[in-house]
Amino acid sequence: MKQDRQNGRGSNSAQLRRYNERIVLQFLRRLGEASKSDLARAAKLTNAAVGGIIQTLTEDGLIKETGKRHDGNRGQPATLLQLAPRGAFGFGVRIDRTNLETVLLDFGGKVIGRRGHDMILPEPEKTLDIIQDDLSQLGGLLEEGEQARITGIGLAQPFNLGAWLRELGLPKASFKKWDSYDMGAALRAATGRDVFVENDVTAAAVAELFYGHGRQRNDFLYLFLGPAIGGGLILNGDVVRGVTGNAGDVAMIPVPQSRLSTAPKSDDGWDLLLTRASLVAFARHLQPDGFTSLSRLDLQAAVDSGAPAFEEWLADCIDALTPALRSAYALLDIPLVIVDSDLDGVFAQRLVSGLSESLAAAAPEARETPEILFGSFGQDAGAIGAASLPLFFNFSPRTTILTGGKTLGSAGAAIRNEDAAASASEVRLGPGLAALNRQ
């Protein structure tokens, strides 16, 4: 980092400069490859201002030249630029009740390495030991000079690990210690690195924003359909937390009771969305007496074969999602809903088309319907989302930069002044639910 930039830290001009640097990085991420003039037009900055930013980002190793554009016009051909994939890295740790995964992601969104453990989550101290070993092994994939380009560790997990065990069809394993254990603080103390804590679904929404459909779209509601359903809300290219961190927590939306014979019966005629729009509900309908033994592959096979139980559950799932999303659209006026899942292929096509048709049919007079897209990462969304967190908070043009980064996270963790290489020590957002047990 240049000395004059450090000396200017905290001033309005320095904050604006950092913000504009991230704007340029954002447009370069979206365009894939661009010239200085392309970036100036996209960012609405002068060629001179963008030229200075390009010089700084090149010196910092975040962008690189890829060649010249020869379009037949007079004058010198334009130099083309793109993000430097090895310019920055992020570790991601995804903790689930039945799975532990650590990944290393480069600046371009490519997974460099991955270590996974399919098991009932052990007690926190043992889990920390496993994570430290994984981080050490993955860090060894980088050259010595690249170690300094690791921007931090993203930690994605359901915040209430001991909750919803019955609804998720999980055994009553002992998660009691997790209720009072701060893995983010423990991981930061053990590694000395910045740790960015997030629930797994909102982390997946960040991955979608940074490396998926969000490269072209700034506003969307993100849903992940796993054992339960979770959500995240992206507005103006940033994560919306809400006062208590529960913004986007669609799992708690009340919906009419399921008509499936295998669905648990409620006392008041209402269900929560998570009891109908979930892979646990699918598994229960597929095999009522042994649904906890079914894996993701079992469910995918039922989808691919067109099993009648899949058709029945899918119809019930869409019937539950339709009023929930119509309510969300009425409140948020969002143009896009992105739905991702541990299942893919035929499931993705059927869910998107069925939900689009159902929402259009249920639309009130003179009201439009949000576009529905399937997500970009599938069962990898949680892990890639975790690794995206340090990259997102270090390099996205979030408006907190312009106010000196004085915003507070929902758990009260202050976000420090941000620059192109350092950001928050910890950010806590709202609770989410488990991603799927991968077997």
N, C-alpha and C positions, 0 to 999 in steps of 0.2 A: 504494500500500500504506500502510495506516495506520501512524503512528509507533509507537503502543503495541504493534502487532503486531511491528514490527521489533525493538523493545527487548526483547520477550519471546522472540525467536528463540532456540532451543536449550533452553528450559525444557520440562518435561514438559507443562505446560498449553498452551503455544504449539504443541507438536507435536500434541497431541490436538485442538486447535482446527483446525489445518490438515487433519488427517485427517478430522474431522467435516465440514469444508467440502467435501471431495472426496466424502464419502459422500453428501451432499445433492446435489451435482452429478451423481453417478452415478445416483441414483434419479430425478432430474429428466430425465436422458437416457433412462432406461428408460421412465418414465411418459409422456414427451412434454410433458405439461401437468399441473400439480398445484397444489394450495393448500398453505398453510403446514401445515395439519393433516394433509393427505395425506403430506407429506414427514416430519413428526414421527413419524407412525405407521410409515412405511416404514423410517426410519432408527433407530427406537426411541430418539428423543431427546425432550426436553420441548419444548412449544410455545415457551417462552421462549428456549431454546437455539437452536432453529431460526429463531426470529424475528431473533436477533442475527446468525446466519449469513447469512440472506437479506439483511439490511441491508448487510452487508459485501460480499457477492457482487454485489448490485445496484450499490453504489458502485464496485466494480471493473469494472463493465460486463459481467459474465459471465452474468447472468440479467436478465430483464425481465418486466414485467407484461403480460398479454395480454387481460385483461378480468375480468369477474365471473362467478361461478357462481350462477345463479338456480335453486334446486331446490325452491322453495316452502316452505322451512323458515322459522321465525321468526328474527329478527335480521338483521344485515347480511350481504349476500351475500359469499361468500369470494372473495378476490383470487386469480386464477390466474396462475401463473408458468411460464416456459419458458426454456431456454437462449437466450442472445443469440447468434445465428449470427456476428455481427461482433465478438463479445467477444474472440476470440482466433483466430490463424491459424497454420498450420504449412506450411513448405515441405517438399516431398518430392522426393528425387532417387533414381531407380532406374537402376542401372547393370547392363547385361547384356552378354554377349559380342557380341550383334548388335543391341542397342537401347539408347538412352539417353533418359530421359524425366524431365521436371521438372514438378511440379504445385504449385498453391497451394490449400490446403484451409481452409475456415472451421470454426468451433467446432461447427457442426451436422453436419459431415461432407460438405458440398457442395464439389465441385471448382469453384473460381472461374476457374482458368485452367490451361492445359496446353501444354507444348512438347515435341515428340518428334522423335527422329532415328533412323531405321532405317538402320543401317550397322554394319560390323564395327568394334568398339570401337577407337578410336585410342589412341595412347600417353597415359599419364596427364596430362602437362602440357597437351596439346591438349584432352583431355576436361575438365580443370579450366577452361580458357578458355570452352568451350562452356557449361558449367554456370553460370559466373558471368554470362554474357550472358543465359542463360535466367532466372536469378534476378532480374536487373535488369529484364527485360521483364515478368515476372510481378508483381514488386513494384510496378510502375507501375500495376497494376490497383487498388491500394488508395489510399484517400484519405490525405492527409498525416498526419492524426491517427491513422490506423490502423496506421502503420508500427511504432509502439511496441508493438503487440499481437501482433507476430510472435514466436512462442515458440521458434523455432529451426528447424533444418534436419534432417530425417530422411534418412539415407543408407542405402539398401538395395541390397545387391549380393551375388552369390556370392563368398565369401572366397577361393576357389581358382580364379581365373579361367582359369588355364592348365591346369586338370585336366579330365578327362572329355571332351576334344575328340573323340576317336575314338568314344566311346560316344554322344555327342550328334550325331555326324555333321557336325561343323563342320570347316572347313579349318584347317590348322595355321598360323593367323595368329600373329603375334608378340605374346604376352602376357607375355613374360619380365619386363618392367619392372614389371608389376602385382604380381609376387610380393613385391617389397620396397617398394612405394609405399603410403604411408598417406594415402588420399584424405580420410579424416575429419579428420586433422590439417591437411592442406593446405587443405581447404575452410574449416575454422575460422580458420586464419591469414589466408586471403584475404578472408573476409567479416566476421570479428569476431563471428560468431554461434555460439551453442551448436550442436554437431553431435551427433546421436544415431545411432550406427552399428549396423547390424543386417544379418543375412542376409535375402535377399528373401522367403523363405517365412515366417520368423518375423515379419517386418514385416507380411506379409499376415495372419498370425494375430492380430496386434495390431489391425489394421483390423477384422477379424471380431469381436473382443472389444469394441471401442469403438463400432463403428457398424453391426455386422451382428447375427448370431444371438446374439452374446455379450452384447448388451444385456439379454437375459433368462437367459443361461446362463453360469455362472462356471467350468465345468470341461469341457474338451473337448480332443481330439486333432485338430489341423488338418493336412490334407494338401493340397498343391497339385500337380496333375497337369499338368506342362508337358513340355518336351523330356525331362526326367527327372522324378522325383518328390521332393518335399521335405516336411518336416513341422515343426510347432511344437506345443509342449505348453502349455496354459493350465490352471492349477489355482488355485482360490480367487481367480479374477479377476486373476491375475498370470502373467507369463511364467516358465516353468521353464527354467533354463539348463543345469543339470548341471555337474559339476566342470570339464569341459573345454569346455563350451559346445555339446555335441553332443546334448543332450536333444531327442528328437523327430526325430532324423535317420533316418527310416524307410528312406531310400534304401539303407542298408547292411544291411538285414535279409536274411539268406539265405533263399531260397525254392527249391522244386524247379525243375528245368530246364523251360523252355518246350517245348511240343510243336509250336509253329509251325515250318514248314519254313524260314522266313526268319530265325529267331532264331539269333544266334551260338551256337556250341556251346562249352560249358565243359569243362574237363579232368576235373572231379571230380563232374559230375552236378548241381551246384548253380549257381544264378544269384543275383545280387543283385536286390532288388526293382526297382531303377531300370532294369534291362535288360528287364523285362517290363511293368511298370506305367508306361509313358512314352509320350509322343506320338512320340518317335523310333522306338520299337518299332512303333507304328501306321503311321508313314510308311514304315518299312522293309518292313512286310508289304504295304502298299498298292502300293509301287513299288520293288522291291528294288534295281534298277539305277540309280535316280535319286532316291532318297528325300531327299537333302540339298537338292534344289531345291524340295521341296514346302513351301508356306506354310501358315499357320493356316487360311486360307480354303479351300485345297485339301482339307485334312483335314475341315473343317466340311462342305464339299460332299459328301464321301464318306459322312459320318455322315447328313446329311439325305436322301441318296438311298438309304440302306440298302444300301450296297455290301457284297457278301459278305466282302470283306477286313476291313471294319469289324466285322461280326458275329463273325468268327473271332478278331480281336484282342481285342475286348471280352470275350469268354468267357475268353481266356487271361489278360487283365488282372485280371478278377475272381477267377480261380483263384489268381493270385499274391497278390492283396490279402487274400484270406480267411484264410490261415494267419498272415499278418503281423499282421492286425488282431486275430485271436483271441489271439495271443501278447501284443500290446500291451494288450488288455483284461484278460487274466489278470494282468499285472504292475501295471497302473495302476488298474484298477477304475473306469474313466471311463464316464459314462453316454452320451456323445455323441461321434461322429466327424463332423467337417465336411470334406467333400471339395469343393474348388474346382478349376477348370481353365480353360485358355484356350478350350476348346470349351464350347458351351452347347446350349440347346434340347433336341432329342431325346437328345443325349448325356447331359445331366444327368439326365433322367428314367430312361433305361436304366441308367446307372451306379448310381444310388441304389437303384432297385428290385432290380436284379440282385445288388448287393452285400448288401442287406438280406436277401434270400432265401438267399443262399449262406452268410452268417454264421449265420442261424438254423438252417439245415440242419446246419452243422458244430458247433453248440454242444454241449458236453459235457452230460451229465445234470445237472440242477439248477442250471445256469448260465444267466444271462440273456445278452442280446445288446445291444450298444450301439445307440442310435438313429443312423441315418445321415441327414445333411442335406447338401444341396448349398450351396456357399458363396454369398455375397452380391455379390461384385464381379467374378468372372470374370477376363478378361484384364487388368482394371484393378487387380487385388488388390495387386500389387507396388508400384505407384506410389502408390495411396491408402494402402497400409500404410506406406510411407516417410513420407508427410506426416502420418500418424497418430502417428508416434513422438514428436515433441516435445509434442503435445497429450496423449498418454497419460502420458508421464513427468512432465508438469507438473500434470495434473489428475486422475489416477486415484488411488483410495484404497489405494495400495500400503502394505503393513505396514512397509516401511523408514522411512516417515515417523515411526512411533512409536518407532523406535530411533535417531533423528537422522540417518537416511540413511547409515549407516556400512557398508552392504553393499558388497562388491567385485564388479564385473563379472568375467566369465570371463577377460578379458584383463588384469585388474588395474586397470582404470580406476575410481577411487573415485567413488561417487555422492555429490554434495554434499548438505548439508541442503536440503530441498525446501520451498517454500512455494507459494502459489497462482499465482506468476508466474515462478518460476525453478527449475531442476532440474539434472540432471547435465550436465556439459560433454561427456561421451561415455560411451556404454554399448555394450559389445561382447557379443554373444551368439554362438550356435553357427553353424557353416557350413551353407549350403544350396546349392541348385543353381539352374540358370538358369530363368527364366520364358521364355515362348515367343517366338521370332522372329516379330514381327508384320509381315506383308506384305499 
